[in-house]
Amino acid sequence: MALTSDSVAKLAALARLDLTADELAHLAPQIDVIIEAVAGVAAVQGEDITPTSHSVPMTNVTRDDVCEPTNWQVLRPLLAADAPAWEDDRFATPRILEGEQ
């Protein structure tokens, strides 16, 4: 089945592409080649082959999400050293809203 320039123009309109007549004539045979290649792949697929997303088995490598206590005595000086301002064991920031406590 050969695509016509009119068929490509309909596809271009659906994709919201503004193509000239020369571009439509140039693309029609190229899209035909793509359609034939996809049809060739579909023809190879057998009924006994299950669809896959990867060619090899994939396993997710993760660790358990475990909460552990933080050594605040060690962490506090490190945080304070990197903070532009530190007050009462907290980051100090400029007030951005008037009248708020």
ABEGO torsion letter per residue (X at the ends): XBBBAAAAAAAAAAAGBBBBAAAAAAAAAAAAAAAAAAAAAAAABBAABBBBABABBBBBBBBBBBBBBBBAAAAAAAAAAABABBBGGBBBBBBABBGBX
